[in-house]
């Protein structure tokens, strides 16, 4: 019986030792040491909770962000057509607000597209990676309806439509 009780206590002690910050009642008191200060550089996705409005982008920033957004949009492909959505003409409008919110209006080649619910998320995720953008809002629009005439020459060439 004593052996079983000792094993239970040992098992309980081992289990409790796994709990972060747990100190047994009979443990000697130890003064906590202060950790050395560590310089922290914020990651890109750290949220600013200061309440201060972001500075509006400069003209140079707008030009860079525009180029980077086009590159980002060209990484998103319609799974049924081997061409990116930018060259397909599925992006109707991209607008950068002063608070650095990127507004994107896009459409689909057909309203019944099987990835209709996923493609705006792909667009949002691709654009969110662009430095200088705080938030991305993607709206799905169907007016005007998409037609093959909206495709770039590059997309037409790629799809043998020239």
Sine and cosine of phi, psi and omega as CSV:
sin_phi,cos_phi,sin_psi,cos_psi,sin_omega,cos_omega
0.00,0.00,-0.69,0.72,0.02,-1.00
-0.89,0.46,-0.61,0.79,0.01,-1.00
-0.90,0.44,-0.66,0.75,0.02,-1.00
-0.91,0.41,-0.66,0.75,0.02,-1.00
-0.90,0.44,-0.67,0.75,0.04,-1.00
-0.89,0.45,-0.67,0.74,0.03,-1.00
-0.90,0.44,-0.65,0.76,0.03,-1.00
-0.89,0.45,-0.69,0.73,0.02,-1.00
-0.89,0.45,-0.66,0.75,0.02,-1.00
-0.90,0.44,-0.70,0.71,0.01,-1.00
-0.89,0.45,-0.66,0.75,0.03,-1.00
-0.90,0.43,-0.66,0.75,0.01,-1.00
-0.90,0.43,-0.68,0.73,0.04,-1.00
-0.90,0.43,-0.67,0.74,0.00,-1.00
-0.91,0.41,-0.69,0.72,0.00,-1.00
-0.91,0.40,-0.53,0.85,0.01,-1.00
-0.90,0.44,-0.35,0.94,0.01,-1.00
-0.99,0.17,-0.22,0.97,-0.03,-1.00
-0.99,0.13,0.88,-0.48,-0.01,-1.00
-0.87,0.50,0.76,-0.65,0.06,-1.00
0.99,0.11,-0.05,1.00,-0.01,-1.00
-0.96,0.29,0.75,-0.66,0.06,-1.00
-0.80,-0.60,0.85,-0.53,0.02,-1.00
-0.88,0.48,0.47,-0.88,-0.04,-1.00
-0.87,0.50,-0.58,0.81,-0.06,-1.00
-1.00,-0.03,0.16,0.99,-0.01,-1.00
-0.97,0.25,0.59,-0.81,0.03,-1.00
-0.92,0.40,0.56,-0.83,0.01,-1.00
-0.95,0.32,0.76,-0.64,0.01,-1.00
-0.82,-0.57,0.76,-0.65,0.04,-1.00
-0.95,0.32,0.79,-0.62,0.02,-1.00
-0.93,0.35,0.59,-0.81,0.05,-1.00
-0.99,-0.13,0.55,-0.83,0.02,-1.00
-0.99,0.14,0.76,-0.65,0.04,-1.00
-0.94,0.34,0.47,-0.88,0.05,-1.00
-0.91,0.42,0.62,-0.78,0.02,-1.00
-0.89,0.46,0.65,-0.76,-0.02,-1.00
-0.88,-0.48,0.76,-0.65,0.06,-1.00
-0.97,0.25,0.81,-0.58,-0.02,-1.00
-0.92,-0.39,0.84,-0.55,0.11,-0.99
-0.99,-0.16,0.81,-0.59,-0.07,-1.00
-0.91,0.42,0.61,-0.79,0.10,-0.99
-0.97,0.25,0.28,-0.96,-0.03,-1.00
-0.88,0.48,-0.55,0.84,-0.09,-1.00
-1.00,-0.08,0.27,0.96,0.06,-1.00
-0.96,0.29,0.75,-0.66,-0.05,-1.00
-0.99,0.16,0.72,-0.69,0.06,-1.00
-1.00,0.10,0.92,-0.40,-0.02,-1.00
-0.96,-0.29,0.27,0.96,-0.04,-1.00
-0.95,0.33,-0.36,0.93,-0.03,-1.00
1.00,0.05,-0.15,0.99,0.01,-1.00
-0.97,0.26,0.71,-0.70,0.03,-1.00
-0.93,0.36,0.58,-0.81,0.01,-1.00
-0.93,0.36,0.44,-0.90,0.05,-1.00
-0.95,0.32,0.68,-0.73,0.05,-1.00
-0.88,0.48,0.53,-0.85,-0.02,-1.00
-0.93,0.38,0.56,-0.83,0.06,-1.00
-0.98,0.20,0.19,-0.98,0.03,-1.00
-0.87,0.50,-0.63,0.78,0.01,-1.00
-0.91,0.42,-0.65,0.76,0.03,-1.00
-0.90,0.43,-0.66,0.76,0.01,-1.00
-0.87,0.49,-0.68,0.73,0.01,-1.00
-0.89,0.46,-0.70,0.71,0.00,-1.00
-0.91,0.41,-0.71,0.70,0.00,-1.00
-0.88,0.47,-0.65,0.76,0.03,-1.00
-0.85,0.52,-0.76,0.65,0.01,-1.00
-0.88,0.47,-0.68,0.73,-0.02,-1.00
-0.92,0.39,-0.57,0.82,0.03,-1.00
-0.92,0.38,-0.66,0.75,0.03,-1.00
-0.88,0.48,-0.70,0.72,0.04,-1.00
-0.87,0.49,-0.68,0.73,0.00,-1.00
-0.90,0.44,-0.69,0.73,-0.01,-1.00
-0.90,0.44,-0.51,0.86,0.00,-1.00
-0.96,0.28,-0.06,1.00,0.07,-1.00
-1.00,-0.03,-0.11,0.99,-0.03,-1.00
-0.98,-0.19,0.82,-0.57,-0.05,-1.00
-0.90,-0.43,0.59,-0.81,0.18,-0.98
-0.96,0.29,0.84,-0.54,-0.09,-1.00
-0.90,0.43,-0.31,0.95,-0.02,-1.00
-1.00,-0.07,-0.24,0.97,-0.04,-1.00
-0.78,-0.63,0.80,-0.60,-0.09,-1.00
-0.98,0.22,0.77,0.64,0.02,-1.00
-0.61,-0.79,0.54,-0.84,-0.02,-1.00
-0.94,0.33,0.37,-0.93,-0.11,-0.99
-0.93,0.36,-0.43,0.90,0.02,-1.00
-0.93,0.37,-0.75,0.66,0.00,-1.00
-0.94,0.34,-0.45,0.89,0.06,-1.00
-0.95,0.30,-0.26,0.96,-0.02,-1.00
0.99,0.13,0.43,0.90,0.00,-1.00
-0.99,0.11,-0.21,0.98,0.03,-1.00
-1.00,-0.07,0.90,-0.43,-0.04,-1.00
-1.00,-0.02,-0.62,0.79,-0.06,-1.00
-0.44,-0.90,0.65,-0.76,0.12,-0.99
-0.74,-0.68,0.81,-0.58,-0.06,-1.00
-0.69,-0.72,0.75,-0.66,0.03,-1.00
-0.97,-0.22,0.88,-0.48,0.00,-1.00
-0.99,0.16,0.26,-0.97,0.02,-1.00
-0.89,0.46,-0.46,0.89,0.02,-1.00
-1.00,0.07,0.20,0.98,0.05,-1.00
0.94,0.34,0.43,0.90,0.15,-0.99
-1.00,0.05,0.77,-0.64,0.03,-1.00
-0.99,-0.14,0.86,-0.52,0.03,-1.00
-0.98,-0.22,0.82,-0.58,-0.03,-1.00
-0.83,-0.55,0.81,-0.58,0.16,-0.99
-0.97,-0.25,0.79,-0.61,0.01,-1.00
-0.66,-0.76,0.20,-0.98,0.03,-1.00
-0.70,-0.72,-0.12,-0.99,0.05,-1.00
-0.81,-0.59,0.32,-0.95,0.05,-1.00
-0.92,0.40,-0.45,0.89,0.05,-1.00
-0.50,-0.87,0.66,-0.75,-0.01,-1.00
-0.85,0.53,-0.45,0.89,-0.01,-1.00
-1.00,0.01,0.30,0.95,-0.02,-1.00
-0.82,0.57,0.74,-0.67,-0.05,-1.00
-0.91,0.41,-0.31,0.95,0.02,-1.00
-0.95,-0.30,0.42,0.91,-0.03,-1.00
-0.84,0.54,-0.59,0.81,0.00,-1.00
-0.99,0.15,-0.39,0.92,-0.07,-1.00
-1.00,-0.07,-0.57,0.82,-0.11,-0.99
-0.87,0.50,-0.66,0.76,0.07,-1.00
-0.87,0.49,-0.54,0.84,0.05,-1.00
-0.93,0.37,-0.65,0.76,0.04,-1.00
-0.88,0.47,-0.67,0.74,0.01,-1.00
-0.90,0.43,-0.73,0.68,0.01,-1.00
-0.85,0.52,-0.74,0.67,-0.03,-1.00
-0.90,0.45,-0.63,0.78,0.01,-1.00
-0.92,0.40,-0.70,0.71,-0.03,-1.00
-0.95,0.30,-0.51,0.86,-0.03,-1.00
-0.89,0.45,-0.38,0.93,-0.01,-1.00
-0.97,0.24,-0.22,0.98,-0.04,-1.00
-0.96,0.28,0.80,-0.60,0.00,-1.00
-0.91,0.41,0.73,-0.69,0.02,-1.00
0.97,-0.23,-0.12,0.99,0.03,-1.00
-0.97,-0.24,0.78,-0.62,0.00,-1.00
-1.00,0.02,-0.60,0.80,-0.09,-1.00
-0.46,-0.89,0.49,-0.87,0.02,-1.00
-0.80,-0.60,0.77,-0.64,0.09,-1.00
-0.87,-0.49,0.85,-0.53,-0.01,-1.00
-0.93,-0.36,0.80,-0.60,0.05,-1.00
-0.92,-0.39,0.69,-0.72,0.06,-1.00
-1.00,-0.05,0.83,-0.55,0.02,-1.00
-0.81,-0.58,0.47,-0.88,0.01,-1.00
-0.79,-0.61,0.24,0.97,0.03,-1.00
-0.78,-0.63,0.91,-0.42,0.06,1.00
-0.98,0.22,0.44,-0.90,0.03,-1.00
-0.90,0.44,0.56,-0.83,0.03,-1.00
-0.94,0.34,0.64,-0.77,0.12,-0.99
-0.71,-0.71,0.37,-0.93,0.01,-1.00
-0.86,0.51,-0.34,0.94,0.03,-1.00
-0.90,0.43,-0.32,0.95,0.01,-1.00
-0.98,0.22,-0.21,0.98,-0.03,-1.00
-0.95,0.32,0.54,-0.84,0.08,-1.00
-0.96,0.27,0.25,-0.97,0.06,-1.00
-0.89,0.46,-0.57,0.82,0.03,-1.00
-0.86,0.50,-0.70,0.72,-0.01,-1.00
-0.93,0.37,-0.65,0.76,0.03,-1.00
-0.89,0.45,-0.66,0.75,0.03,-1.00
-0.90,0.44,-0.70,0.71,0.00,-1.00
-0.89,0.47,-0.54,0.84,-0.02,-1.00
-0.99,-0.15,0.20,0.98,0.00,-1.00
0.83,0.55,0.71,0.71,-0.02,-1.00
-0.94,-0.34,0.17,0.99,0.00,-1.00
-1.00,0.02,0.00,0.00,0.00,0.00
